[in-house]
Amino acid sequence: MNKDEILLKAEAYIKVEKNSFFRDQVKDLIDKKDFKELNERFYKELDFGTGGLRGEIGGGLNRMNSFTIAKATQGLASYIVNNVSEEKRIAVIAYDSRNFSDKFSLEAALVLAGNGIKTYLFTSLRPTPVLSFAVRQLKAISGIMVTASHNPAKYNGYKVFWDDGAQVTPPHDEGIISEVRAVTDTINTVSKEEAVEKGLLIYIDTEVDAPYLNMVVSQTLRPELVKEKGKDLKIVYTPLHGAGNIPVNNALKEMGINVFTVPEQAEPDGDFPTVAFPNPEITEAMKLSLEYGTKENADLIMGTDPDSDRLGIAVPENGDFKLISGNQLGALLADYIFRTRKELGTLPSNSAFVNTIVTSDLQIRIAEDYGLATFKVLTGFKFIGLKIKEFEENNSHTYIFGGEESYGFLVGTAVRDKDAVSAATMTAEMALWNVTQGRSVLDHLNEIYSKYGYFEETLISNYFEGQQGAAIMDNLMKELRINPPLSLGGISIAKIIDYKDSTTKTCKTGEVLNDIDLPSSDVLQFILEEGSLVTVRPSGTEPKIKFYASCCEKAGLPLDKAKDGTATKIKAIENQVNELVAKAGK
């Protein structure tokens, strides 16, 4: 795009952007003739994907700002008006602690009101799972969550939910995207005063908070144990400056469990001053809580991301603390939930477990051992929500538990997205149960490995920012499809699954089968000869490409030997992946 085209787009944006902060940013770039930065902000419009929007906060069409929020909401409103009867046109909006989240939420509410859609808006920040719960509780047709989840402070985002409480899936996702793309400069909006006066904007809080808290606490599997021994469990918790502080504390305290909240990270702050990445998956983000865990002699450390849908934990190990991966916590929770419900006789015969194609198969082995039906879905929790909906519509299975490797878990079906609040209470109960059994959480994990085999996973992420970065990622995926490697980490590739065209190729024979019954997705999966799995996919929400590697050793092998074996495989795979990425970036 040449300089004249950039200027035309920038000047047109200035005319429609109502927020002076964002408007002045672009004016300043024009005055400085900073065409490099202007190009990044205007070379494309911020994509409204199947989950909504996510991008850097700032002025421009390729940024998160008042105009892009209003445009997206007008598209959603048009879809609702064109496809939903008038009496069902109800929406709910929540937001987390990120910068401008409250302003973006109100902007969206006023556009919905301007289109005659009754909108409930929370009075202050709430977690994503509370928004999902509220959609069902208030019988809304749609929900909006303003959050960029665990991304750095410069980002914000906008997730769209449908009436089942899950993020939108076909056909609604494509229908909404089409309407968003059709929006020009005409956006229907009203003032806050008019929206309230007409009953089109209604503020909410306790009418959702109370039933949500009751739901979380009611999921306790061993209430007598928690009531009797819960006070003996000491937890250190960090909300990482996000929305989890109040709901997580309230739920754990309702159960009688002691919680020490990291004071430096307790208050909501969109700048996330103590962490570069507010993500409980990352050791650096958990540093303060680990320090307090040692100081407080905690039994368990927990952290949630800004919108409190992801839960990370650490457990004591030889006087220190060990961080538990999302795959490991998923296995621990699965074993505890299925074992307990089987012992109590509350595990239905048609019970189901769901995880994603990049999540550890260890969890599948556990679920199948307890007699559950197991299902794999594409990456993205909305697909777990969609599977729950299918179970209910077909009256085929009872969903018990599910999750994904990125620290997202869902107990029960009252929420249809990952829920770190209920995951926190269930994790606390699991840890307490282990203590009363005279063992640690790590002892429990090692027992699982002994029974089902040792698994180790790693995630290799590479960021590619801006227009050039997107092209690099596209080219890398094309190259992997046209000229795939013959081996990874020195292990021959047996099969290649391409979720884009729903095929499985057997490498030795060249046979290709159309045998993948999942929606098309830009994902490649390499199955190695000895059973290891390497999956590659560009992130749908961040400017990065992800390689997931999962290696395992058979059950019965001494644990130290199994760990050495998988570590060697993982290291070799990482080295080759890094070479492939470096080559693509040149």
N, C-alpha and C positions, 0 to 999 in steps of 0.2 A: 504494500500500500504506500503510495507516494505522499509527500508532505501536504499537498493540497487536499487529498482525500482524508487524511488524518484531521486536518483543520476543520473541514466540513463536518465530520462526525463529532468532533469536540465541541464546536460552536452549537450544533444542533442539540447536543446533550445539555449544555449550559441552559438552554431555553426551557427544557422540561424538568430539570432537577430542582425540586423545591427546597432542598436543604442547603443552606448557604455554605456550610462547612465543606461539603463535597463539591459544590459549584465553584467555590473559591480555589480549591485545589487545582482544578482543571484550568481555570483562568490563569493561575500562577504559572503553570507549565507552559501555557501558550505564550505568556509574556516572556518567559525565559527561553522560548523556542527549544524546549527539551523534547525533541521529536522521538528520541529513543524511548523515553518513558511514556510519551503520548501514544506511541505505537503499541506498547504493551497493554495500555488501557483501552485501546480502541481497535486493535487489529481483528478482534472478534467480539461478539456479545458473550457475556457469561452464560455458559451452557445451562439450560434447565434440563437436567437429566431425569432418569426414572425415579430418583430419590429427592429431587429438588435442586437447590442451588448450594454451592460452596465456593468461596473465593476470598481474596484479600479485600479488606475494608478500604474504601477510597472512592474518589470520583472517577467516573468512566463507565463505559458499557461493559467492560470486562472486569468489573469490581462489584463488591457488595456495597450498596448504598440505598438511599431512599427510593430512587427511581427504579432500580432493578427489583427491589422488593415490591413496589407498587405494580410494576408491569407483571411480575410473576403472579401476584395476587389477583390482578384483573383477569389473567388467563384462567386461573383456578375458578374464580367467580363465574366467568362465562361458561365454563364446563358444567358447573353446578346448576346454573340457571337453565342451560340447554338440556340437561339430562335428569334433573331431580325435580319432583313435584314441590310446589311452593311450601307446603306444610313441613317438608323434611329439610328445608334449606337452613340448616343450623351448623355452625362451626365452632371450634374451640382453639384458642391460641395460648401457647406458653413460651417462655424464654428462659435462658440460663444467664450466667454472669458475664458473658462476653460484652465487650464495648459495643454500644449502639443496639444491643439486643432489645432493650425496653422500647426504644424509639422505633425500631423496625417492626416490633410486634404491634404497636399502636397504629403505625402506618398501614400494616396489613389489615387490621381490624376495621379501619375507616374505609378502606377500599371494599371490603366485604359488605360493610354496612351501606356503602354507596350503591351496591348492586342488590340491595334488599335482603341480604343474608344475615340472619340473627347470629351474633357472635358473642361467645363467652371469652373473656380475657382475664387471666390470672392477675391479681393485684401486685404480685412480686414473683421473683424467679422460682421455677419449679423444675424438677428433673424430667427428662424425656419419658420415663415410664409412667409418671403421673399424667402427662398429656395423653398417652395412649389409653390409660385407664379412664380418663375424663371423657374421651370420645365415646366410649361405650356407656359410661355412667350417665351422660347427658343426652344420649341417643342422637349424637351429632352425625352428620353425613361426612364431615371432614375435619381434620385437625392440622394445625401448623405448629411446628416447633422451631423456634429461632435459636440455632446453635451451630457451632462448628466442631462439636464433640471434643476430641482430644488434640486438635490442631493448635499450633502456636498462636500467640495473641493477635497477630495481624489478620487472622481469618475470622469470618463469621459465615453462617449458613442458614438454610431454610429447608426443613423437611416437611413433606406433605403426607398426611395419613388419611385413610378412608374409614368408612363406618365400622369396620371390624376392629379398628384400633391398631392395625398394622400399616406400615408405609405402603404407598400405592403400588399396585401391581397391575398387570394387564387385565382388562383393557383400559382401565382408568389412567394409568401412567401415560400411555401414548396419546390418549384423548386430551389430557391436561397439557402435555407438551405441545401438541398441535395448537391448542387455544393460546398458549403463552406466545408462541411464535407468530401468531396472527395479530397480536396486540401492536398497535402503532403508538401514537402519542395520546390517544383518547383513553383516559383512565377515569372511571367513575369513583368519586370519593366524596365524603361529607366531613363536616367538622365534628370534633369529639362531642361538643354540646348537642348538636343535632342528632348524632347517633344514639346518645344516651336518652335524649328526650323521646325519640321514636321507639325506644325499646330494642334497638338493633345492636347496641353495645351494652353488655351486662358484665360487671366485674364479679369474679368468683374467688373463693379460697377454701374456707372450712367445709363447704358442702361437698367438695371433692376430697380434700385432705383427710377428713375423718374416715370415710369408707375405705380409702386407699390404705391408710394405716391399719385399720381393722383387717383388711384382706391380707396384708403382709404378715401380721402377727398370727393370723389364723392358719397360716401355712405350716406352722411349727408341727413337726412330726412326733416329737416326744415332749409334750408340754409339761408333764410331771417332772421330767429330768431338768428341764430349763428352769422351772419354778423352784426346784429344790437346790440346784447346783449353779444356776446361772450367775449368781452374785460372786461366785468364786473365780469366774473367768475374767481376766483383765485384757482389754482390747485397747490398742492405740489406733486411732483413725485419722485420716486426712481427707478432706473434701477437695484438696488442691485448688482452693479459692473458688469452688464451684457451687452447684445447687444442692449437693447431697447432704450438707451439714445437718440441717433440721430434720429431714425425713429419716436419715440413717440413725441419728442419735435418738430420735423419738421412738423408732421401732425397737432398737436394742434396749433402751431404758424401759420400755413397756414390757419387755421380756425379763427385766430384772438383771440385765448384764451391764457391768461397769465399762464405761467408755471414757478414754482420755483423748480429747481432740487436739491435734497439733495446733497450738495457738497462732503461730505465724501464718498458717494456711487456712484458718477457720472462716475468715470473712470473705465474701464474694469480691473478686477483683479481676476485671477483664484484662488487666496488664500482666497477670500471673507473675508477680514480682520475684517469687522465690524459685521459679522453675522456667526453663526454656520451653519445654514441652509438657503441658499439664496432662500427662498420660501415665497411669499407674503401671503400664507395661514396662516403663523405662526406669532403670535403677536410680538415675539422677533425680527423677521426680519423687522418688520414695525416700531420698536421703534423710530428710528431717524426721520423718516418721520412724525410720530405722534407728536413728539416734535416740529418739524418745522411747522407742521400744526397749532398748537396752537400759536406759535410765529408769524406766518404770517397771522393768522386769515383766514385760507383757507376755501373755500367752499367745497373742495373735496380733498382727499388724494388718490393717486394711486401708486401701485408698480407692477413691472413686474419681472419675474424670469430671470435667466441668458440668456436663449434663447428666451425670450420675447414671449412665447406662452400662459403664464398664467397671469391673471390680478387680483390683489386684491385691494380692496378699503376700505376707512373709511370715514364716514360722520359726520358732527357736531351733537352733542346731549347734550343739557343743559350745554354748555360751555366746553364740552369735545368732544372726537371723539369715535365713535363706529365702530368697524370693521364689515363689511358685509360679510357673508359667500358666497361661490360660488353658492350654491342653491338659496340664496336670490337675489344675483346680476342677476342670470339667470332669475329669476321671474320678477325682475324690468325691465330688458332689453326686455324680451318677451312682457310684458304688454305695454311698451312704443312703441316698434316697431310695434306690431300688431294694437294697438289703433291708432297710427299716420297714418299708411298706410291705415287703414280702413277709417279714416276721410278724407284722401287725395284722396281716390279712387284708390290707387295703390296696393291693396291687391288682387292678382289673385284668382279666384274661386277655383283653384286647389292648393292653398298654403299648404305647409307642414312645420311641426316643428319636429325636431329629438333630443332626448336626450338618455341617457344610462339607463341601468337597475338599477344603483345605484344612479341615480339623482332624485331629488324631483318630486313627482307627482303633486305638486302645479303648476309646469310649464305646465304640460299636461292639467290640468283644465283650465288654462288661455288660452292656444292655442285653445282648443276645444270650449271655449266660444266665441272666435272670428271667429269660423268656419273653423279652420285649421285642416287638417288631421294630426294625431300624430303618431310617430313611436318610439319604444324603440329598442336600439341596445346594443350589448355587450360593456363592458368597454373598452375604447381605441378609440381615435378620428378617427382612420383609418376606423372604422365601420360607423361613420357618413359620412366620405368621400365616402365610398362604397355605402351608401344609396343615396347620391347625384348622383353618377354615374348611379345607377339603375333608378332614376327618369328621368335622361336625356336620357338614352338608350331606356326606355319604353315610353317616352313622357307622363308620368303619373302625375307628381306633380312638382310644382315649390318650390324649397327649399327657405325658407325665413330666418330662424334663427335656431340655435341649440347649444347645449352645454353639458357640463358634470359638476358634482359637484366639481371637482378639479380645479375650476377657469378657465376652458377652454371654449371659446365661438367662434362662427364663424358667422359673418354677411355676407350674400351673398355667391357666389360660385367662386370668382376669386382665392381664396385660398382654399385648401382642408385639412387644419389642423387647430387646434385652433390658433387664431390670437389675441394676446394681443394688437397689435397696433390699429387695427380697433375697437376692443372692448373698448379701451381707448377713442377713439374719440366718439363712440356711447354713452359711459357712461357719458362723459362730456356733450354731447348734452342732454341726459336724465336729468342730474342734473340741467342744465340751464333751461330746460323746466319746471321743478318743481319749481324752483325759480320764474320764471315768472308767475306761477300759484298761487304764494303766499303761497307755502308750501315747506316742506323739503323732501329730499329723504326718510326719515323715515316715514313721513306722507303718502307718496306714498305707501310704503311697508305695512303700517298698513291698508290702504284702500284695498289693495290686500287681506290681511288676512281676513278682514271683509266680503269681497265678496265671497272668495273661501274656507275659513277655515284656521285655524292656523296650520302651519307645523314647526316642529323642527327636525333637523338632527344632528347626531354626527358621528365622525369617530374615531374608536379605533384601533390604529396601534401598533403592537408589532414586534420588530426587532429580528431576529434570524440569526446571522452572521455565515458564514463558513459552513463546511460539516455537523457538528452536527446540526446547525440551520435548514438547509434544511430538514434533517430527521425529526426534531420536527414538522415542518410545514406539511410535508407529513402525518405524523402520526395523527396530529390533524384533518386534512381533512378526513382521513379514519375513524377515530372515530366518527366524526359528521355524516358520512354517515351510518355507521353500527349501532351506538347507539345514534341517535339524541335526544336532550332534548325534553321533553313533553311540556315545557313552557319556555318562556324567560321573565325575569322581572316580574314573577308572572302571566303572561298572556298566556293562552293556545295557542299552535301552531295549526292553522287550516290546513295549507298546507305547503308542502316542495317542492320547485322547484330545481331540480338538472340539471344544464346546461351542465354537463358533459355527461349525457346520455339522455338529452332532455325530462325529465319526470316531471310530477306534481303528487305528492302523496297527497290525502286527508286523513288526520290523523285519523278522526273518523271512516271512513269506510275501510281504507286501500287501496282504489281504486288508481291505478296508470295509468296515461294517458301519451302517447307519443305525447304531444301537444305543444312542444316548437320548433318553426321554426327559430332557430338561430344556428350558428356554435357551435360545442362542446367547452366547456370552463370549467375549474376547478373552478366553482362557485356554492355555495349553497345559496338558499334564503328561509327564514322562514317567512311565512305570518301569523301574529297573529290574533286571533279571532276578535279583534276590529279594524283591518285594519292596524296596525303598521307593519313595514317591517324591517327585519334584514337580511343583505346580508354578506356573508363571502367569501373572495377570497385571495389567495396568490398573492402578487404583481408580475407582470411579469417583472419589471424593478429594484426592490429593494429587499433586503433580509428581507422582512417583510410580515406579514399576516394582512389583513385589515377586520374589522367588520364595516359595515355601518348600522346605525339604523335611521329609519325615523318614527316619530310619528306625529299624527295629531289630531285635534279636529274639530268638525263640524262648518260650517259657522254660524254666528249669536251669538255665545257664546261670552260674554265679554272677551276682549283681555287678561286681567290679569288672569282671571279664566282659559282661554285656555292655557296660558303660564305655569301656575302652574301645570295643568294636564299633559301636555307633558313633562315638566321637571321631574316630578315624574316618569313617564314611562321610560324616557331616563336614569335616574340615576339607576333604578332597572335593566335595561338591561345591562348597563355598568358594574355593580357589578357582574352580573352572567357571562358575557363574560370574565371579568378579572379572575374569578375563573376557567373557562374552560381553559384559556390560561396558567394560573399558573400550573394547573394539568398536562397539556401536556408537560410543560417544565421540569417537575421533572424526 
